[in-house]
Amino acid sequence: MTSDTEQTELVAAKTENETERLRELIEAARVVLWDFDGPICRLFAGHSAERVARDLVDWLEGQGLHGLLTASQRELLDPHVVLRAVDRRHPGSDLVAELEERLTQEELRAASSAMPTAWADPLIRTWTAVGARLAITTNNSPRVVRAYLDGRGLLSCFAPHVYGRTTDLRLLKPHPHCLDRALHTLGCAPPDALMIGDTPSDLQAATRAGVPFLGYAHNARKAKLLREAGATRVVDSLEPVLRTLRVAA
């Protein structure tokens, strides 16, 4: 039976090991690729993503296109699921372009009430100050990302390296397209970068691009999904990342 002292020592050793692994990730990163919705902010904190999905579904039904979505796709209440489903049926069509623009407008409205992720702003500023180059690699519209970052005074930390949703929806993560674009433009080899993301699709894109990955999970459910997908480094707060970066710098 493990004594209280032994248990305390085990916890301390585990914490020290995790801190060391985090330090190694941070020190190796010449370029940091950020997902947007999650690690930087909660985009739909004040503007329900579920309502946006319903509005998109209602619009499709108003066009007589109810049959484009399965019952399960409608019930998921995820705007990106709606967009992908329609694109699979009508890739590159005017219908998809219209739907994507409607989603972008909803994201722009959401950006005004988005909730910043705790510790994200100082972490971004600190990483920039110590010489790392930052980029956004997201499935959200780049117009939305720029609007949010500009409002927080953070756009200069990333510009012009914001790589988001394009008209070719086949290239959304887990496809590594946005990561590959960022790496190519920044002239960075994949092992010299680090991606911070909060979904299995972020992890899959990073893996396919050959980029080390740090998972951010603001709750136990998100952490479980990331670990089940294969993430080996997951934090529930960006504070230890900032603390470790300050020590390493």
Secondary structure, DSSP 8 states (H G I E B T S, - for coil): ---HHHHHHHHHHHHHHHHHHHHHHHHH-SEEEE-SBTTTEETTSSS-HHHHHHHHHHHHHHTT-GGGS-HHHHHH--HHHHHHHHHHHSTT-HHHHHHHHHHHHHHHHHHTT-EE-TTHHHHHHHHHHTT-EEEEE-SS-HHHHHHHHHHHT-HHHHTT-EE---S-GGGSTTS-HHHHHHHHHHT--GGGEEEEESSHHHHHHHHHHT--EEEE-SSHHHHHHHHHHT-S-EES-SHHHHHHHHHH-
